[in-house]
Amino acid sequence: MSTASIANNAYQMAARLQQQMPGVEDSAPKAEMVDFGKMVSEAVGTVVDKGQQADDKAVGLIEGKADVVDVVTAIAETELALETMVAVRDRVISAYEEIMRMPI
C-alpha cells in the first residue's frame, strides 16, 4: 500500500469520525492553511525584485545618479536574499529525502 493511499484512508476515517460526533468541536485553534507553492513563488519574486533594484542602482551609479553606498547595500541585500533562498531550498530537499527514507 502506498503512502498516499494510507494517508487518504486516514483522512477519510477522521472525516467519518468527525461526522459521527457533530457535537464535539476541536479544542485546538484551527491553523490557517498555507499554500507552499504560493509561498515559494512569493520568495522567488522577492529575490527577483531585489536583483532588479540592484541592477537599477548599478545603472544609476554609471549614469552618476546613485551613490556607491546605495549600490553596495542593494547588492548585499540581493546576495543575502539569494543565499537565504538557496538555504531554504537545501533544507526542503533534505526534508524530502528524509521523508523518502522513512519506513512505511
Secondary structure, 3 states (H helix, E strand, C coil): CCHHHHHHHHHHHHHHHHHHCCCCCCCCCCCCCCCHHHHHHHHHHHHHHHHHHHHHHHHHHHHCCCCHHHHHHHHHHHHHHHHHHHHHHHHHHHHHHHHHHCCC
